[in-house]
Amino acid sequence: MSKPIQYWSRTDVATYLGVLPSSLGRYKLPEPDVLVGTARGWLPERIRAWDQTRPRASRRSERPEHPSDSSPAA
């Protein structure tokens, strides 16, 4: 059986960016890759690519790994 596709929630995106989920309204996130009901999900590679190209005052050279990158999905 193939491995399920993993999507990041708003909370996952906020964790990756190092901000609170409530502050994501200030960001122009890319369109979600999936909608499940009203929940939005993004592919991790889409968020990483968006993060590398989004405008900001100061650019961090690298983001820390997201916790789900190093552990298999449960």
C-alpha positions in Angstrom: 0.0 0.0 0.0 1.3 3.5 -0.8 2.2 6.0 1.9 -0.6 8.5 2.5 0.0 12.1 1.4 0.8 14.3 4.4 -0.6 17.8 4.4 0.1 20.6 6.9 -2.7 22.3 8.8 -2.7 25.9 9.7 -1.1 24.9 13.0 1.6 23.0 11.2 2.3 25.9 9.0 2.5 28.3 12.0 4.9 25.9 13.8 7.1 25.8 10.7 7.1 29.6 10.5 7.7 30.0 14.3 4.5 32.0 14.8 1.2 31.5 16.5 -1.6 30.1 14.4 -3.7 33.2 15.2 -1.1 35.4 13.4 -1.3 33.6 10.1 -4.0 36.1 9.0 -1.1 38.5 8.4 0.4 36.2 5.8 -0.7 35.7 2.2 -0.5 31.9 2.2 -0.6 30.0 -1.0 -3.9 28.4 -2.0 -4.4 25.2 -0.1 -3.6 21.9 -1.9 -6.6 20.2 -0.3 -9.8 21.0 1.4 -11.4 18.6 3.8 -14.7 20.1 4.8 -13.6 23.6 5.9 -10.1 22.5 6.9 -7.3 23.6 4.6 -4.1 21.6 4.0 -0.8 22.4 2.3 1.9 20.1 1.0 5.1 20.7 3.1 7.1 21.4 -0.1 4.7 24.1 -1.2 5.0 25.9 2.1 8.8 25.6 2.1 8.9 27.0 -1.5 6.5 29.8 -0.6 8.6 30.7 2.5 11.7 31.0 0.5 10.2 33.5 -1.9 7.8 35.5 0.3 8.7 39.1 1.0 9.8 40.0 4.5 12.0 42.5 6.4 14.7 40.0 7.3 15.3 36.6 5.9 16.3 33.6 8.0 18.8 31.4 6.2 17.1 28.1 7.1 14.0 27.0 8.9 14.1 24.2 11.5 12.7 20.9 10.4 9.0 20.5 11.1 8.4 17.8 13.7 6.4 15.7 11.3 9.4 15.6 8.8 11.4 13.3 11.0 8.7 11.0 12.3 6.4 8.8 10.3 2.7 9.7 10.3 0.7 7.8 12.9 
